[in-house]
């Protein structure tokens, strides 16, 4: 056994590495490593670009998902509120009256009355009420009246209609309250439709 170890040591001591062969192998590997370096650098740069883009998209998506709080929302009001008029313009004034029109229930087969009730919410200085009764079946004037004492009443036939008109006198007013304007007319017996009878209170119009 000792002889074997001595033989192995002698061979090891006598062995000389082939330096030229080793250098040739190293030089053969170096170009391959050099070619890989640019590829690795490009891959790293691409990875950084992708990561940056993904982060940007994520932040943008989070910002888009946030609710937009407007001043009106913060005050607890809905955004459907009517915006104020532009600077230098005043808001349109609310109509100072309400109107209800209907045929009077006291009519009969020979006589009828059309009523217009005007509820004034604030004092007015100008007002015109008109009732037009279609005269297609023998209708004729039978009178007119109003509970508004400051109006002037007139009547006339115009284009196949009996026209009743009340106008607030110059310098007169109507104070808040409900006022009746009634147009009375005689008629022939039998059914009669009031769908063609109309009324107007200033620029407010409608049918009976």
Secondary structure, 3 states (H helix, E strand, C coil): CHHHHHHHHHHHHHCCCCHHHHHHHHHHHHHHHHHHHHHHHHHHHHHHHHHHHHHHHHHHHHHHHCCCCCHHHHCCCCCCCCCCCCCCCCCCCCCCEEEEEEECCCCCCCEEEEEEEEEECCCECCCEEEEEEECCCCCEEEEEEECCCCEEEEEEEECCEEEEEEEECCCCCECCEEEEEEEEEECCCCCCCCCCCEEEECCEEEEC
